[in-house]
């Protein structure tokens, strides 16, 4: 049994043990750090705010560490509305694949409302996710459209599409080569291409080859350092 990078709850580990299953734990180290801090915060008697998307595998796994002590907050509006009993000490963690800018808005509300909020010393958002979002903002300044290669259920890929729109470009998720056929290539002089953290390199190369064939595109690699 392989547990994905999103992580799982302790209950699933226990169920696998009871069934005598051989477990391969592929949980991302960033996610493991969140699990560890939630356990620590709860042991300190804190109520934990988890900024993230309800129903996401990673969020379900983290909530599973202490279902009675973790409250999921999806957006600034929920951060404004959440109530805790007087005298409750609180802490904050976030899903690792969120939009950096959107997450900060929610975190700012929680910090304002709960000045004693305990947090991790570093951002919870995955470094690879953060760097990709920065790269998308740079790509958006170079063209009218940004193609994000990734699965339709990939949280970090969907966030990259959102970031492209925020930066003023049209973000389009490309999950298969068929998606390229649906694009309107007229009046497009330059497009940016990026990929989600778990997108196979083989698919990226297939898309590049298809772009050259479909639109006669010239592919120009752009490094982050070159664009600074």
HUJOHU-V372123 format. One record per residue. RES is the residue in one letter. SS is DSSP state (a for helix, b for strand, c for the rest). PHI is phi in degrees with one decimal (* if undefined). PSI is psi as a letter, one per 40 degrees, with the letter a starting at -180 (NA if undefined). Layout:
res: <RES RES>
ss: <SS SS>
phi: <PHI PHI>
psi: <PSI PSI>
//
This chain:
res: <X X X X X X X X X X X X X X X X X X X X X X X X X X X X X X X X X X X X X X X X X X X X X X X X X X X X X X X X X X X X X X X X X X X X X X X X X X X X X X X X X X X X X X X X X X X X X X X X X X X X X X X X X X X X X X X X X X X X X X X X X X X X X X X X X X X X X X X X X X X X X X X X X X X X X X X X X X X X X X X X X X X X X X X X X X X X X X X X X X X X X X X X X X X X X X X X X X X X X X X X X X X X X X X X X X X X X X X X X X X X X X X X X X X X>
ss: <c b b c c c c c c a a a a a a a a a c c c c c b b c c c a a a a a a a a a a a a a a a c c c b b b b b c c c c c a a a a a a a c c c c c c b b b b c c a a a a a a c c c c c c c c b b b b b c c c c c a a a a a a a a a a a a a a c c c c b c c c c c c c c a a a a a a a a a a a a a a c c c c b b b b b c c c c c a a a a a a a a a a a a c c c b b b b b c c c a a a a c c c c c c c c c b b b b b c c c c c a a a a a a a a a a a a a a a c c c c c c c c a a a a c>
phi: <* -108.8 -90.4 -72.8 -61.6 -69.8 83.7 -137.9 -78.9 -57.7 -62.4 -70.6 -59.6 -65.9 -63.3 -63.3 -64.4 -64.6 -90.2 57.7 -88.1 -82.4 -105.9 -110.7 -94.0 -102.1 -60.4 -59.6 -57.3 -63.3 -69.1 -59.2 -64.3 -64.2 -57.5 -62.3 -68.7 -62.2 -60.4 -65.5 -60.6 -66.2 -62.8 -81.4 86.5 -93.3 -89.6 -107.2 -88.3 -111.9 -80.4 177.8 -100.5 -58.0 90.6 -69.2 -55.4 -63.0 -65.2 -60.7 -65.5 -67.4 -58.6 -62.8 -65.7 -162.4 -54.4 -82.9 -121.1 -121.5 -115.1 -83.3 -119.4 -94.1 -157.1 -59.0 -63.9 -68.4 -64.9 -70.6 -90.8 -62.3 -124.4 -129.9 -60.6 -54.2 84.5 -74.5 -88.9 -127.9 -140.1 -135.6 -136.5 -133.3 -60.4 -83.4 -115.2 -84.5 -66.9 -60.5 -69.7 -64.4 -62.5 -62.4 -61.6 -68.7 -62.4 -60.5 -64.2 -64.7 -64.9 -66.7 -78.1 -129.1 -58.1 -91.5 -58.0 -85.8 -136.8 -77.5 -67.0 -125.1 -60.3 -80.2 -72.5 -53.8 -60.6 -65.8 -65.3 -61.6 -67.9 -66.0 -64.1 -63.4 -64.6 -63.9 -61.3 -69.5 -63.2 -62.9 -80.3 -102.4 -157.9 -89.2 -141.4 -123.1 -92.6 -108.2 -88.3 177.3 -74.2 -67.2 -102.4 -87.1 -60.0 -70.1 -69.0 -63.7 -65.6 -63.9 -61.7 -61.9 -62.5 -60.0 -63.9 -59.3 -85.8 99.4 -111.3 -86.7 -95.6 -131.9 -82.7 -113.0 -102.8 -152.4 -64.6 -61.8 -62.0 -66.5 -66.8 -85.3 -77.0 -94.8 -86.3 -66.7 67.3 -97.2 -94.8 -148.8 -128.6 -100.4 -128.8 -141.7 -146.7 -67.6 -62.4 -106.2 -72.8 -62.5 -62.3 -62.0 -69.4 -59.2 -66.4 -64.2 -64.8 -59.9 -63.4 -67.6 -63.3 -63.4 -77.5 -72.8 -118.8 60.5 -71.7 -98.9 -95.5 -119.1 -61.7 -123.8 -84.7 -62.0 -68.7 -69.0 -90.4 -75.7>
psi: <h h h i d d i i i d d d d d d d d d e f i h h h h f h h d d d d d d d d d d d d d d d e e i h h h h h a h h e i d d d d d d d e d g d e e h h h h d i d d d d d d h i i i h e h i i i h i i i e f i h d d d d d d d d d d d d d d g d e h h i i d i i e h h d d d d d d d d d d d d d d e e i e i h h h h i i d e h d d d d d d d d d d d d e e i h h h h h e i d d d d d e i h e i e h d h i i h a i i d e h i d d d d d d d d d d d d d d e f i h h h h h i d d d e NA>
//
